[in-house]
């Protein structure tokens, strides 16, 4: 039995990690190709259920989260995009992928308006919401932290008092990804877009950049311990806190059990941190097959409605601990919410909606380029904020001219 289980896990891993060319080459008129980031959610069991219900074959490929966008853009250049992808909603604005516009009959009527707005642009539906929230949280190990910090000052104090054990670090997160930086910017009153215009060269941006960089310089966080590194250390009880998304809740609950705690993101002085909330969406790249093959279009619509159904949404909560977009399911789970789920909902209430603009994909890259030059002492903070404003504005102007 152990050998059989090991073989099953190995086959699934190979299926997720193998090159897309091999996964997507064996297609037929009754086959869908689907890609997603495998670090957040394991959709394979749900896909298997869909196949059994519909007799539609789904070839899947999984990628590390930070490589998924790069892979999609590369495949867009080669005209070899998959039929469908499950991605954060801001991906839907990537022009080079060109997601199809959907009619309202692709949307389950029980999907909340906020979730539908997250996948819409200029009154056009560009994807199907399948997972709600997707906001950042502060997880902690109750066996290693008796009183969770309420501010970054308290975290600095705990670094001095708790870290006598050199085998256990204090806190970690995906420091180099701007989604994790954004709540710091929001805390200082900034926003990457204002009135649909790039808004990066601001005092709030410079304050956030300075504060964020100081956390690494002081040794509070190891900027070289990325998403996978920090998440693994937390599950292995080598990290007291991890700053990560709601999507990791199921993984951490399984690893830590009753020792898992969740609390609000630490305040910066009296300023609360405000993460973005959005949805994970099922989107359909604008490929020749998606545009012209009616059989494929019908199959994709079945997949969209399957993911939004009450039964699937409930199964996703039970098996993946993902917040549902289906309002009836959300009401069901709130009836029996424990302390951790209540903390997740409280942080969601405090969160800011992700700017729903095609320019966001440009803004993320500009913020990263500016911050990296600041971290490397190539630019000071003023030069870095001007630089990110310049390159983002230029790219948005070029986008509008195409």
Buried (B, 14 or more C-beta within 10 A) or exposed (E): EEEEEEEEEEEBEEBBEEEBEEBBEEBEEEBBBBBBBBBBBBBBEBBEBBEEEBEBBBBBBBBBBBEBBEBBBBBBEEEBBBBBBBBBBBBBBBEEBBBBBBEEEBBBEBBBEBBBBBBBBEEEBBBBBBBBBBBBBBBBBBEBBEEBBBBBEBBBEBBEEBBEEEEBBBBBBBBBBBBBBBBBBBBBEBBBBEEEEBBBBBEBBBBBBEBBBEBBEEEBBBBEBBBEBBBBBBBEBBBBBBBBBBBBBBBBBEBBEEBBBBBBBBBBEEBBBBBBBBBBBBBBBBBEBBEEBEEBBEBBBBBBBBBBBBEBBBBBBEEBBBBBBBBEBBEBBEEEEEEBBEBBBBBBEBBBEBBBBBBBBBBBBBBBBBBEBBBEEEBEBEEBBBBBBBBBBEBBEEBEEE
